[in-house]
Amino acid sequence: MKKLLICILMIIVSVTIACKQNNNDVQTQQNTAVETDIMAETQDKAIVTFVEIGSVNCIPCRMMQPVMKKVEEKYGSKVKIVFYDVWTQEGAPYAQKFGIRVIPTQVFLDKNGKEFFRHEGYFPFEAIDELLQKQGLKP
């Protein structure tokens, strides 16, 4: 009876460890995919990548839509604008990758994909415009 109990416990421990390892592998693959996506976003001719992390169902996030449009109109291809809806299955990994605490959050990446500025909450166009000009961008 003791041997049977020990065997059952060993099987349970083995399965638990295997499941945990599999979960870690999936998480690592997901993180790698997110990093690859982010690097792909910054590989074009843009000088700055403006990552807007929010949701289409969030009122302050929706208020950012015209701001992003205005940035796009003023700076064109110099600023690449990317939006991730973190309330969707596809967008959720980006919230984790960027360590998002609240939405909307704006993350600004240089041409090498390195973050140089972050803002939480609604971010008016004038403040973004000033930030971009401090980075040397001209309309």
Secondary structure, DSSP 8 states (H G I E B T S, - for coil): -HHHHHHHHHHHHHHHHHHHHHHHHHHHHHHHHHHHHHHHHTSSS-SEEEEEEE-TT-HHHHHHHHHHHHHHHHHGGGEEEEEEETTSTTTHHHHHHHT--SSSEEEEE-TTS-EEEEEES---HHHHHHHHHHTT---
